Amino acid sequence: MSAVQQKKPIVIAGPCSVESREQVIETCCRLAACGCVDMIRGGVWKPRTYPSCFQGVSDIGLEWLAEARKETGLPFGVEVANAHHVEVALRAGADMVWLGARTTGNPFSVQEVADALKGTAVIVLVKNGPMPDAELWTGAVERMLAAGINTDRLMLIHRGFMQSGAVGYRNPPVWHVALEMRRRFPQLRMLCDPSHMCGNRTGLAATAQKAIDLSYDGLFVESHCNPDAAWSDAAQQVTPERLSEILHGLKWRRKESDTPAYMREMERLRLEIDQIDLQLFGLLSRRMGIAEEIGRIKRDNDVTIFQLSRWEEIVDNMIGRAEELGLSEGFVRMILDAVHMESIAHQNKVMND
């Protein structure tokens, strides 16, 4: 197992796009000089929405990354989206490859990459897909495992999800989806990509710290020797020196503590939460029983299940009380939506009895 595979936290950094030999060498040498980075990264094939956008320098960029590795002693990785990418990257000596969000969202592409990786010893990272759904992400991981990629060299990258109306993020984290992946694959390490989550430089440190507080294993960050002149994603890249400042300002926490005081307090509070959860779900069960009674009355009087005015009344009332309850509006709305859908399911069952 390589030193990178064993290390925690792991920091992988480099430019969004490989643009020139000079840009790659300068960026990577400055990253190495900071002493905070374990692996360099760079995109040579860029999956852009429009053909008029910069598509990457292609294969020659791998030569520049390999030269940067020779100059710095740091292993390098590159994004791949098909078998050709994998073959060329491996020939160039890439130490790591990663699947981008768009690739993870396409099972055909994931399978093609997985087949091309069979029998190799390269480190493989899998980003989440575009939508906040754990299933495609899980499917991509399972395809890699089936191809023989061992869990000690397979990692996850949480880079956020596409969502309309997001505030403060380019790709909102939707943390619970990533935490579900941690539950499904506890043996895999997960890195946070705050660059793509934020889409800007100002939120990088806070987002990275949030991931650390959630026990992530490292960071996957974009850094450029001259960010304002970058050919892609300029707004979210930082200089190597600024990245060093951010990394030194982060507080990496332990997963557990074995001090007696900590263990006593945690046990007390966890027992209290368990009791509240029992009461909470007991109340939800009672609520569904009432919903079924309402369903019977609607059925007997030929009334539809969904009543828009009543639903809006419930939502407005609870959203209006969110602040006094110490809860965010987004959380209250999410819980109400889940309760509402379950209530409809119970009423629908009664309607069809």
Secondary structure, DSSP 4 states (H G I P E B T S, - for coil): --HHHH-SSEEEEE-SB---HHHHHHHHHHHHHHT--SEEE-BSS---SSTTS----TTHHHHHHHHHHHHH---EEEEE-SHHHHHHHHHTT-SEEEE-HHHHT-HHHHHHHHHHHTT---EEEEE--SSS-HHHHHHHHHHHHHTT--GGGEEEEE-----TT-SS-SS---HHHHHHHHHH-TTSEEEE-HHHHHSSSTTHHHHHHHHHHTT--EEEEEB-SSGGG-SS-GGG-B-HHHHHHHHHH-----S----HHHHHHHHHHHHHHHHHHHHHHHHHHHHHHHHHHHHHHHHHTT--S--HHHHHHHHHHHHHHHHHHT--HHHHHHHHHHHHHHHHHHHHHHHT-
